[in-house]
Amino acid sequence: MKRLCIALLILTAGNAAFAQLKNNVTRSNIRFEIKNLGIKTGGVIEKMEAEIKFDPANLAASKIEAVADATTINTDNNMRDRHIKDEDYFDVVKYPKITMSSVSFTQKGGNNYVGKFNITIKDKTKLVDLPFTYTVAAGAAQFKGSFKINRRDFGVGGGTFTLSNETTIFIEADTPR
């Protein structure tokens, strides 16, 4: 009974992050690239929800909160997908969500910005800089950026020497304007 209660708490806590967001993203795309045995490989995270309140005229009041569902990682290889969802990599049973929370934004000229974000993977949080572009067209706002992380900072993949430590993450999100 005690184990059942703990399991329910873990599942509820994982889904609570989605429930708290007022998702205003109409389209999203999260891709990642990493070298394995020197060959570039990667995949996507198929489900993300975010609450984006971004005002270029008032960056101090702007906020982006996002939750990606780690259980939806897809590399187009079922065997690899199962492996990277296991404990050695993302441990999606215990840590089903990857979160991003903005800390601040800086305009770098034109439609170029840098956001400082707390990224949490497997209960490990790191502050990262995310350079991105913000464009508005046809009533929609588009955010497009990429950043690099060290997978080992988040306890992903252990000490394997065949996998590069550096991972590049590409994010796109559209919202109504």
Secondary structure, 3 states (H helix, E strand, C coil): CHHHHHHHHHHHHHHHHHHHCCCCCCEEEEEEEEEECCEEEEEEECCEEEEEECCCCCHHHCEEEEEEEHHHEECCCHHHHHHHHCCCCCCCCCCCEEEEEEEEEEEEECCEEEEEEEEEECCEEEEEEEEEEEEEECCEEEEEEEEEEEHHHHCCCCCCCCEEEEEEEEEEEEEEC
